[in-house]
Amino acid sequence: MDILKRIHQHSLSHPDRPAVISGEYTLTWKDLDLLSGRLAAHLEDLCGSNHAPVAVYGHKNPLMLICFLACVRSGRAYCPIDISVPDNRTQMILDQMDSPIVLATEPLSCDCRTKALLDLDKITALLKEELPVLPEKAAVSGDDTYYIIFTSGSTGTPKGVQITADCLNHYLDWSVTLGTSPADKEGRVFLNQAPFSFDLSVMDLYTCLASGGTLFCLPKDVQGDYRQLLSYLERSGAEIWVSTPSFADICLTDASFGSDLLPKLNLFLFCGETLTNKTAEKLQKRFPQALILNTYGPTESTVAVSEVLVTEELNRTVSPLPVGRAKPGTVLEIWKEDGSPAPEGEKGEIIILGDTVSTGYYKRPDLTEKAFFTCERNGLHLRGYHTGDEGYLKEGMLYYGGRIDLQIKLHGYRIEVEDIENNILRLPGVSRTAVVPNIRDGKVKSLAAFTVCQTPVENSFAKSQELKKLLKDYLPDYMIPKKFIFLDELPVTANGKADRKKLGGML
């Protein structure tokens, strides 16, 4: 599909329908199309021949969607940055961007340096000024980069995943069919849990836009307040739920979370982390009318590439749950360490080939070369990606077995353990550290940092609080270890590396 054309068509067929509801703000389809086109013309006027990606800073303000679409309609990729990202990390991202402009719907304290900052007031003013609408041919298309999402990098510096217009459109051709038909999704209310800087949000945001629906956003402060959360959920009238399994687990702790609260909810779409049999069983009991779909995929392959319907029978007979069969346009393979294909049922690295694989990391050819490649299958030239995930295939069904490297998934966020470690080592008085995931029921529940300090730690609790506070300058909250454990020295393996297996046994 052509998502931009689809959005325009929806704006004509139901102009007054809410496209986005976030807090007290509502944006209609007519205004989404009109204002994004108006801002696109201003971006072209301001940036001219510079078509470098544009950073968009904020948190679930409907204006962010206007900014996203304005960027791509003017031929520029956008890079979403949520307010939960610490200033130091935001600065790293901005420093990697070439654009002369930063769009900020929330106050931004970072130094934009050579970049012009368009804050909320300036954006609002521009939206009142009409300019000639840009022609459709000005928009990104084909292999042009549509968006860039920055993820955790092992060196402590985030890396930007480039997703093209074709990648997104191929993904949407499939995502509108998940669980229910495209016709059944028309005009539905989609729940948005993830921030726009997290690729899971693409599943709800763009599937909603492709379906002419209404995106109901759950702000960050609401998600941390159970009383508000349940009230917001009831108010949402959500019909299609998109989130990590961890967020569903949080909601399930309240007995009122069920079909009485959300009577119209008929589809759960999960991605980002392991969906446990226990969570699926609880949801099936609370929402007997709803379908549950489990999906799998990294940011580098446009959100997700496989899906499976979790029926009561599947949940009862298969544990852990599979992550599904490959979508059309995608080939899933399992490779051994030497790069040869693994036999049916044998574990190895999950390799993704297909039409939604990223073109690589923004301005990082070194990292791109390590993770991405091209190959030929059945006469077709395909981009490929080394996921670093372990898994196996059985009768075409993919089963996920965890990470091969030091990357983990926590609450749906992909995190390089070394990213956390490198930032802990920035802190004064820290000599060595090793971050280890606390795994229960095949799922990462939390992170622990085993740490050696230059001087003896007399009060472990106070020192832990101190380090956590300092880390807030470098890492988002979800990356800060829940527990610090102080040691005189780290146990090491024969090659001198931290013995993570031994440390894990200490949790």
HULINDA-V866818 format. One record per pair of residues at least 24 apart in sequence whose ideal C-beta (glycine too) atoms are under 10 Angstrom apart, sorted by the first residue. I is the first residue (numbers start at 1). GAP is how many residues later the second one is. If there is no record, write none. Layout:
I_GAP, I_GAP
This chain:
1_167, 1_168, 1_169, 1_170, 1_171, 1_172, 1_175, 1_181, 1_209, 2_134, 2_137, 2_139, 2_163, 2_167, 2_170, 3_66, 3_69, 3_143, 3_162, 3_165, 3_166, 3_168, 3_169, 3_203, 3_206, 3_207, 4_29, 4_32, 4_65, 4_68, 4_69, 4_132, 4_135, 4_136, 4_137, 4_142, 4_161, 4_165, 4_205, 5_131, 5_134, 6_163, 6_166, 6_170, 6_200, 6_203, 6_204, 6_205, 6_206, 7_25, 7_26, 7_29, 7_58, 7_62, 7_66, 7_199, 7_202, 7_203, 7_205, 8_24, 8_25, 8_28, 8_29, 8_65, 8_128, 9_24, 9_203, 10_176, 10_177, 10_199, 10_200, 10_201, 10_202, 10_203, 11_25, 11_26, 11_201, 13_173, 13_174, 13_199, 14_172, 14_173, 14_198, 17_170, 17_195, 17_196, 17_197, 18_44, 18_171, 18_195, 18_196, 18_197, 18_198, 19_43, 19_46, 19_47, 19_189, 19_190, 19_193, 19_194, 19_195, 19_196, 20_40, 20_41, 20_42, 20_43, 20_44, 20_45, 20_46, 20_172, 20_185, 20_188, 20_189, 20_194, 20_195, 20_196, 20_197, 21_41, 21_168, 21_171, 21_193, 21_194, 21_195, 21_196, 21_214, 21_215, 21_216, 22_37, 22_38, 22_39, 22_40, 22_41, 22_42, 22_43, 22_170, 22_193, 22_194, 22_195, 22_196, 22_197, 23_37, 23_38, 23_39, 23_194, 23_195, 23_196, 23_198, 23_199, 23_209, 25_35, 25_36, 25_37, 25_38, 25_192, 26_36, 26_188, 27_34, 27_35, 27_36, 27_38, 27_39, 27_187, 27_188, 28_34, 28_186, 29_180, 29_183, 29_184, 29_185, 31_31, 31_35, 31_96, 32_30, 32_33, 32_34, 32_37, 32_177, 33_33, 33_36, 33_40, 34_32, 34_93, 34_96, 34_99, 35_27, 35_28, 35_30, 35_31, 35_32, 35_34, 35_35, 35_88, 35_89, 35_91, 35_92, 35_93, 36_27, 36_29, 36_30, 36_31, 36_32, 36_33, 36_34, 36_35, 36_36, 36_37, 36_38, 36_91, 37_29, 37_32, 37_33, 37_36, 37_37, 37_93, 37_94, 37_96, 37_97, 38_28, 38_32, 38_35, 38_88, 38_89, 38_90, 38_91, 38_92, 38_93, 38_95, 38_96, 39_24, 39_27, 39_28, 39_30, 39_31, 39_32, 39_34, 39_35, 39_64, 39_79, 39_84, 39_87, 39_88, 39_90, 39_92, 40_26, 40_27, 40_29, 40_30, 40_31, 40_32, 40_33, 40_34, 40_35, 40_36, 40_91, 40_93, 40_94, 40_98, 40_99, 41_29, 41_32, 41_33, 41_85, 41_88, 41_89, 41_90, 41_91, 41_92, 41_93, 41_97, 42_28, 42_32, 42_59, 42_76, 42_80, 42_81, 42_83, 42_84, 42_85, 42_87, 42_88, 42_89, 43_24, 43_27, 43_28, 43_30, 43_31, 43_32, 43_33, 43_56, 43_58, 43_60, 43_75, 43_83, 43_91, 44_26, 44_29, 44_30, 44_31, 44_32, 44_87, 44_88, 44_90, 44_94, 45_29, 45_81, 45_84, 45_86, 45_87, 45_89, 46_28, 46_54, 46_55, 46_70, 46_72, 46_80, 47_24, 47_27, 47_28, 47_29, 47_52, 47_53, 47_54, 47_69, 48_52, 50_26, 50_48, 50_49, 50_50, 50_51, 51_24, 51_25, 51_26, 51_47, 51_48, 51_87, 51_89, 51_93, 51_94, 52_24, 52_25, 52_45, 52_46, 52_47, 52_48, 52_49, 53_24, 53_25, 53_26, 53_43, 53_44, 53_45, 53_46, 53_92, 53_93, 53_94, 53_95, 53_107, 53_109, 53_309, 53_310, 54_24, 54_25, 54_43, 54_44, 54_45, 54_46, 54_47, 54_48, 54_49, 54_61, 54_64, 54_94, 55_24, 55_25, 55_26, 55_35, 55_38, 55_39, 55_41, 55_42, 55_44, 55_46, 55_47, 55_48, 55_49, 55_53, 55_55, 55_57, 55_60, 55_62, 55_93, 55_95, 56_24, 56_25, 56_45, 56_46, 56_47, 56_48, 56_49, 56_62, 56_91, 56_140, 56_141, 57_24, 57_25, 57_26, 57_28, 57_33, 57_36, 57_37, 57_45, 57_46, 57_47, 57_48, 57_49, 57_50, 57_51, 57_53, 57_55, 57_60, 57_62, 57_140, 58_24, 58_25, 58_45, 58_46, 58_47, 58_48, 58_49, 58_50, 58_62, 58_65, 58_137, 58_138, 58_139, 59_24, 59_25, 59_46, 59_47, 59_136, 59_137, 59_138, 59_158, 59_160, 59_161, 59_162, 60_45, 60_46, 60_132, 60_134, 60_135, 60_136, 60_141, 60_155, 60_157, 60_158, 60_159, 60_160, 60_162, 61_44, 61_45, 61_59, 61_62, 61_135, 61_156, 61_158, 62_43, 62_153, 62_155, 63_40, 63_41, 63_42, 63_43, 63_57, 63_60, 63_61, 63_64, 64_39, 64_40, 64_41, 64_42, 64_131, 64_132, 64_141, 64_153, 65_40, 65_131, 65_140, 65_144, 65_150, 65_152, 66_37, 66_39, 66_57, 66_61, 67_36, 67_37, 67_38, 67_51, 67_56, 68_35, 68_78, 68_79, 68_128, 68_137, 68_138, 68_141, 69_70, 69_140, 70_33, 70_53, 70_56, 70_57, 70_64, 71_28, 71_30, 71_32, 71_68, 71_69, 71_75, 71_76, 72_66, 72_67, 72_68, 72_69, 72_72, 72_73, 72_74, 72_75, 72_93, 72_96, 73_60, 73_61, 73_62, 73_63, 73_65, 73_66, 73_67, 74_60, 74_64, 74_65, 74_66, 75_59, 75_62, 75_63, 75_64, 75_65, 75_66, 75_69, 76_25, 76_62, 76_63, 76_64, 76_68, 76_69, 76_70, 77_63, 77_67, 77_68, 77_69, 77_70, 77_71, 77_83, 77_85, 77_86, 77_87, 77_88, 77_285, 78_25, 78_62, 78_67, 78_68, 78_69, 78_70, 78_71, 78_118, 79_24, 79_66, 79_68, 79_69, 79_70, 79_71, 79_81, 79_83, 79_118, 79_283, 80_67, 80_68, 80_69, 80_70, 80_115, 80_116, 80_117, 80_118, 80_119, 80_121, 80_122, 80_125, 81_25, 81_27, 81_29, 81_68, 81_69, 81_77, 81_114, 81_115, 81_116, 82_24, 82_112, 82_113, 82_114, 82_115, 82_116, 82_119, 82_138, 82_394, 83_24, 83_25, 83_112, 83_114, 83_137, 83_393, 84_111, 84_113, 84_114, 84_136, 84_392, 84_393, 84_394, 85_25, 85_65, 85_73, 85_110, 85_112, 85_390, 85_391, 85_392, 86_24, 86_337, 86_385, 86_386, 86_387, 86_388, 86_389, 86_390, 86_391, 86_393, 86_394, 87_24, 87_385, 87_386, 87_387, 88_335, 88_338, 88_384, 88_385, 88_386, 88_387, 89_61, 89_63, 89_67, 89_68, 89_69, 89_330, 89_334, 89_384, 89_385, 89_386, 89_387, 89_390, 90_60, 90_68, 90_107, 90_386, 92_58, 92_61, 92_64, 92_65, 92_66, 92_382, 93_55, 93_57, 93_64, 93_65, 93_66, 93_67, 93_104, 93_269, 95_62, 96_52, 96_54, 96_61, 96_62, 96_63, 96_64, 96_266, 96_267, 96_268, 97_51, 97_53, 97_63, 97_265, 97_266, 98_264, 98_265, 139_26, 140_24, 140_25, 140_26, 140_28, 141_24, 141_25, 141_28, 142_24, 142_27, 143_24, 143_216, 144_215, 145_213, 145_214, 145_217, 146_56, 146_60, 146_156, 147_49, 147_52, 147_55, 147_59, 147_155, 148_210, 148_213, 148_214, 148_215, 149_47, 149_48, 149_49, 149_50, 149_52, 149_53, 149_150, 149_151, 149_154, 149_209, 149_213, 150_47, 150_149, 150_211, 150_212, 151_46, 151_47, 151_48, 151_147, 151_148, 151_149, 151_210, 151_256, 151_262, 151_263, 151_264, 151_265, 151_268, 152_255, 152_256, 152_261, 152_262, 152_263, 152_264, 152_265, 152_266, 152_267, 152_268, 152_323, 152_324, 152_327, 153_208, 153_211, 153_214, 153_263, 153_265, 153_266, 153_269, 154_213, 154_251, 154_252, 154_253, 154_262, 154_263, 154_264, 154_265, 154_267, 154_268, 155_212, 155_261, 155_263, 155_264, 155_267, 156_260, 156_262, 156_263, 156_264, 156_265, 156_266, 156_267, 156_268, 156_269, 156_270, 156_318, 156_319, 157_207, 157_262, 157_265, 158_258, 158_261, 159_140, 159_201, 159_202, 159_203, 159_204, 159_205, 159_208, 159_209, 159_212, 159_257, 159_260, 160_139, 160_198, 160_200, 160_201, 160_202, 160_203, 160_204, 160_207, 161_38, 161_137, 161_138, 161_139, 161_140, 161_141, 161_197, 161_198, 161_199, 161_200, 161_201, 161_210, 162_138, 162_196, 162_197, 162_198, 162_199, 162_200, 162_201, 162_202, 162_206, 163_36, 163_39, 163_136, 163_137, 163_138, 163_139, 163_140, 163_193, 163_194, 163_195, 163_196, 164_138, 164_191, 164_192, 164_193, 164_194, 164_195, 164_219, 166_136, 166_189, 166_190, 166_193, 167_133, 167_134, 167_135, 167_136, 167_187, 167_188, 167_189, 167_190, 167_191, 167_192, 167_216, 168_34, 168_38, 168_42, 168_134, 168_135, 168_188, 169_37, 169_41, 169_133, 169_186, 169_187, 170_132, 170_157, 170_158, 170_159, 170_160, 170_184, 170_185, 170_186, 170_187, 171_31, 171_32, 171_35, 171_36, 171_39, 171_126, 171_130, 171_131, 171_132, 171_133, 171_134, 171_156, 171_158, 171_159, 171_184, 171_185, 172_30, 172_31, 172_34, 172_35, 172_37, 172_38, 172_39, 172_130, 172_131, 172_184, 173_37, 173_154, 173_155, 173_156, 173_182, 173_183, 174_33, 174_128, 174_130, 174_131, 174_133, 174_153, 174_154, 174_155, 174_156, 174_181, 174_182, 175_27, 175_28, 175_29, 175_31, 175_32, 175_33, 175_35, 175_36, 175_67, 175_94, 175_120, 175_127, 175_128, 175_129, 175_132, 175_152, 176_30, 176_31, 176_32, 176_34, 176_35, 177_30, 177_130, 177_150, 177_151, 178_25, 178_29, 178_62, 178_64, 178_89, 178_91, 178_113, 178_115, 178_117, 178_126, 178_129, 178_131, 178_149, 179_61, 179_87, 179_88, 179_89, 179_90, 179_111, 179_112, 179_113, 179_114, 179_128, 179_130, 180_31, 180_59, 180_60, 180_86, 180_87, 180_111, 180_113, 182_25, 182_28, 182_29, 183_28, 184_27, 184_55, 184_56, 184_82, 184_83, 185_25, 185_26, 185_27, 185_28, 185_54, 185_55, 185_82, 186_24, 186_25, 186_26, 186_27, 187_24, 187_25, 187_26, 187_27, 187_52, 188_24, 188_25, 188_26, 188_49, 188_50, 188_51, 188_52, 188_76, 188_78, 188_79, 189_24, 189_25, 189_26, 189_27, 189_47, 189_48, 189_49, 189_50, 189_51, 189_52, 189_73, 189_75, 189_76, 190_24, 190_25, 190_26, 190_27, 190_46, 190_48, 190_49, 190_50, 190_51, 190_52, 190_77, 190_79, 191_24, 191_25, 191_26, 191_27, 191_41, 191_42, 191_45, 191_46, 191_47, 191_48, 191_49, 191_50, 191_51, 191_52, 191_56, 191_71, 191_74, 191_77, 191_78, 192_24, 192_25, 192_26, 192_27, 192_44, 192_46, 192_50, 192_51, 193_24, 193_25, 193_30, 193_48, 193_49, 193_50, 193_51, 193_53, 193_54, 193_55, 193_57, 193_58, 193_79, 193_219, 194_24, 194_48, 194_49, 194_50, 194_53, 194_77, 194_78, 194_217, 194_218, 194_219, 195_24, 195_25, 195_281, 197_279, 198_46, 198_74, 198_101, 198_213, 198_214, 198_215, 198_216, 198_280, 199_72, 199_73, 199_98, 199_99, 199_100, 199_101, 199_102, 199_103, 199_104, 199_105, 199_213, 199_215, 200_42, 200_43, 200_44, 200_47, 200_69, 200_70, 200_71, 200_72, 200_73, 200_95, 200_97, 200_99, 200_103, 200_104, 200_212, 200_213, 201_41, 201_102, 202_40, 202_69, 202_97, 202_100, 202_101, 202_102, 203_37, 203_39, 203_40, 203_66, 203_67, 203_68, 203_69, 203_92, 203_94, 203_99, 203_100, 203_101, 204_36, 204_37, 204_38, 204_39, 204_65, 204_99, 205_37, 206_96, 206_97, 207_33, 207_35, 207_62, 207_96, 208_32, 208_34, 211_29, 213_26, 213_27, 214_24, 214_25, 215_27, 216_24, 218_25, 218_29, 220_257, 223_24, 223_27, 223_28, 224_26, 224_253, 226_24, 226_25, 226_27, 226_28, 226_31, 227_27, 229_25, 229_28, 230_24, 230_26, 230_27, 230_31, 231_30, 233_24, 233_28, 233_29, 233_32, 234_26, 234_27, 234_28, 234_29, 236_25, 236_26, 236_28, 236_29, 237_25, 237_26, 237_27, 237_28, 238_24, 238_26, 238_27, 238_28, 238_29, 239_24, 239_25, 239_26, 239_27, 239_28, 239_51, 240_24, 240_25, 240_26, 240_27, 240_28, 240_29, 240_50, 240_51, 241_24, 241_25, 241_26, 241_27, 241_28, 241_29, 241_42, 241_46, 241_49, 241_51, 242_25, 242_26, 242_27, 242_28, 242_29, 242_30, 242_53, 242_61, 243_25, 243_26, 243_27, 243_28, 243_29, 243_168, 243_169, 244_26, 244_27, 244_28, 244_29, 244_30, 244_31, 244_165, 244_166, 244_167, 244_168, 244_169, 245_25, 245_26, 245_27, 245_28, 245_29, 245_30, 245_31, 245_33, 245_34, 245_35, 245_38, 245_49, 245_166, 245_167, 245_198, 246_24, 246_26, 246_27, 246_28, 246_29, 246_33, 246_163, 246_164, 246_165, 246_166, 246_167, 246_197, 246_198, 246_199, 247_25, 247_26, 247_164, 247_165, 248_27, 248_31, 248_32, 248_34, 248_35, 248_38, 248_44, 249_27, 249_29, 249_30, 249_33, 249_34, 249_162, 249_194, 250_161, 251_31, 251_32, 251_35, 252_26, 252_27, 252_30, 252_31, 252_33, 252_34, 255_31, 256_30, 257_25, 257_26, 257_29, 257_30, 258_24, 258_25, 258_27, 258_28, 258_29, 258_30, 259_26, 259_27, 259_28, 259_29, 259_30, 259_31, 260_26, 261_25, 261_26, 262_24, 262_25, 262_28, 263_24, 263_26, 264_25, 264_26, 265_24, 265_25, 266_24, 266_25, 267_24, 267_25, 267_26, 268_24, 268_25, 268_26, 268_42, 269_24, 269_25, 269_26, 269_35, 269_38, 270_24, 270_25, 270_26, 270_34, 270_37, 270_40, 270_51, 270_53, 270_142, 271_24, 271_25, 271_26, 271_27, 271_32, 271_33, 271_35, 271_36, 271_52, 271_141, 272_24, 272_25, 272_26, 272_27, 272_31, 272_32, 272_137, 272_138, 272_139, 272_140, 272_141, 272_142, 273_127, 273_135, 273_136, 273_137, 273_138, 273_139, 273_140, 273_141, 273_170, 273_171, 274_46, 274_47, 274_49, 274_126, 274_128, 274_135, 274_167, 274_168, 274_169, 274_170, 275_33, 275_35, 275_40, 275_45, 275_46, 275_47, 275_48, 275_125, 275_168, 276_39, 276_43, 276_44, 276_45, 276_164, 276_165, 276_166, 276_167, 277_33, 277_37, 277_38, 277_39, 277_40, 277_41, 277_42, 277_43, 277_44, 277_164, 277_165, 278_37, 278_41, 278_163, 278_165, 279_31, 279_36, 279_42, 279_162, 279_164, 280_30, 280_31, 280_32, 280_34, 280_35, 280_36, 280_41, 281_29, 281_31, 281_34, 281_35, 283_27, 283_32, 284_26, 284_27, 284_28, 284_31, 284_32, 285_27, 288_24, 292_29, 293_31, 294_27, 294_28, 294_29, 294_30, 294_106, 295_28, 295_29, 295_32, 296_26, 296_27, 296_28, 296_30, 296_36, 296_54, 296_56, 296_91, 296_93, 296_95, 296_102, 296_103, 296_104, 297_26, 297_27, 297_29, 297_30, 297_33, 297_53, 297_55, 297_59, 297_88, 297_90, 297_92, 298_52, 298_54, 298_59, 298_60, 298_73, 298_87, 298_89, 298_90, 298_91, 298_109, 298_111, 298_116, 299_59, 299_115, 300_52, 300_56, 300_57, 300_58, 300_59, 300_60, 300_61, 300_71, 300_72, 300_83, 300_85, 300_86, 300_87, 300_88, 300_114, 301_26, 301_29, 301_51, 301_52, 301_53, 301_54, 301_55, 301_56, 301_57, 301_82, 301_83, 301_84, 301_86, 302_28, 302_52, 302_53, 302_54, 302_55, 302_56, 303_53, 304_26, 304_52, 305_24, 305_25, 305_26, 305_27, 305_45, 305_47, 305_48, 305_49, 305_50, 305_51, 305_52, 305_80, 305_82, 305_93, 306_24, 306_26, 306_44, 306_46, 306_90, 306_91, 306_92, 306_94, 307_91, 308_89, 308_90, 318_79, 318_81, 319_122, 319_123, 320_79, 320_80, 320_81, 320_121, 320_122, 320_123, 321_78, 321_79, 321_121, 322_69, 322_70, 322_71, 322_72, 322_75, 322_76, 322_77, 322_78, 323_27, 323_66, 323_68, 323_74, 323_75, 323_76, 323_77, 324_72, 324_73, 324_74, 324_75, 324_76, 325_68, 325_70, 325_71, 325_72, 325_73, 326_26, 326_27, 326_28, 326_67, 326_70, 326_71, 326_72, 327_27, 327_28, 327_29, 328_26, 328_27, 329_24, 329_25, 329_26, 329_27, 329_28, 329_51, 329_53, 330_24, 330_25, 330_26, 330_27, 330_52, 331_44, 331_46, 331_47, 331_49, 331_51, 331_53, 332_55, 332_59, 332_61, 332_64, 332_65, 332_66, 333_42, 333_44, 333_51, 333_60, 334_56, 334_57, 334_58, 334_59, 334_64, 334_65, 335_49, 335_51, 337_67, 339_47, 341_52, 342_49, 342_50, 342_51, 343_49, 343_50, 344_48, 344_49, 344_50, 344_51, 344_52, 345_47, 345_48, 345_49, 345_50, 345_54, 346_46, 346_47, 346_48, 347_43, 347_44, 347_45, 347_46, 347_52, 347_54, 347_55, 347_57, 348_41, 348_42, 348_43, 348_44, 348_45, 348_53, 348_56, 349_37, 349_38, 349_39, 349_40, 349_41, 349_42, 349_55, 349_56, 350_35, 350_36, 350_37, 350_38, 350_39, 350_40, 350_41, 350_42, 350_43, 350_48, 350_49, 350_50, 350_51, 350_54, 351_24, 351_33, 351_34, 351_35, 351_36, 351_38, 351_40, 352_30, 352_31, 352_32, 352_33, 352_34, 352_35, 352_37, 353_24, 353_27, 353_29, 353_30, 353_31, 353_32, 354_26, 354_28, 354_29, 354_30, 354_31, 355_25, 355_27, 355_28, 356_27, 356_29, 357_25, 357_26, 357_27, 357_28, 358_25, 358_27, 359_24, 360_25, 388_26, 400_42, 401_41, 402_35, 402_37, 402_40, 402_41, 402_42, 403_34, 403_41, 406_28, 406_29, 406_30, 406_31, 406_94, 408_27, 408_28, 408_29, 408_31, 408_36, 408_39, 409_28, 409_34, 409_35, 410_27, 410_28, 410_33, 410_34, 410_35, 410_36, 410_37, 410_68, 410_69, 410_72, 411_32, 411_33, 411_34, 411_35, 411_67, 412_66, 413_31, 413_63, 413_65, 413_66, 415_29, 415_32, 415_60, 415_61, 415_63, 415_64, 416_63, 417_30, 417_32, 417_62, 417_83, 419_55, 419_56, 419_60, 420_27, 420_29, 420_51, 420_54, 420_55, 420_59, 420_60, 420_61, 421_28, 421_30, 421_60, 421_77, 422_52, 423_47, 423_48, 423_50, 423_51, 423_52, 423_56, 423_57, 424_25, 424_27, 424_43, 424_46, 424_47, 424_50, 424_51, 424_56, 424_57, 424_60, 425_26, 426_44, 426_45, 426_47, 426_48, 427_24, 427_26, 427_39, 427_40, 427_43, 427_44, 427_46, 427_47, 428_25, 428_26, 428_38, 428_39, 428_42, 429_24, 429_25, 429_26, 429_28, 429_34, 429_37, 429_38, 429_41, 430_24, 430_37, 430_40, 431_24, 431_58, 431_59, 432_55, 432_57, 432_58, 432_60, 432_66, 433_34, 433_48, 433_51, 433_54, 433_57, 433_65, 434_51, 434_53, 434_56, 434_57, 434_58, 434_63, 434_64, 434_65, 434_66, 434_69, 434_70, 435_44, 435_46, 435_49, 435_63, 435_65, 435_68, 436_45, 436_47, 436_49, 436_62, 436_64, 436_65, 436_66, 436_67, 436_68, 436_69, 436_70, 436_71, 437_44, 437_63, 437_67, 437_70, 438_43, 438_44, 438_45, 438_66, 438_69, 439_65, 439_68, 440_67, 445_37, 445_62, 446_35, 446_36, 446_37, 446_61, 447_31, 447_32, 447_33, 447_34, 447_35, 447_36, 448_33, 448_34, 448_35, 448_36, 448_37, 448_55, 448_56, 448_58, 448_59, 449_31, 449_32, 449_33, 449_34, 449_35, 449_36, 449_37, 449_54, 450_31, 450_33, 450_34, 450_35, 450_36, 450_37, 450_40, 450_41, 450_48, 450_49, 450_50, 450_52, 450_53, 450_54, 450_56, 450_57, 451_30, 451_33, 451_34, 451_35, 451_36, 451_39, 452_34, 452_35, 452_36, 452_37, 452_38, 453_31, 453_33, 453_34, 453_35, 456_30, 456_32, 457_27, 457_29, 457_30, 457_31, 458_28, 459_27, 460_24, 460_25, 460_26, 483_24
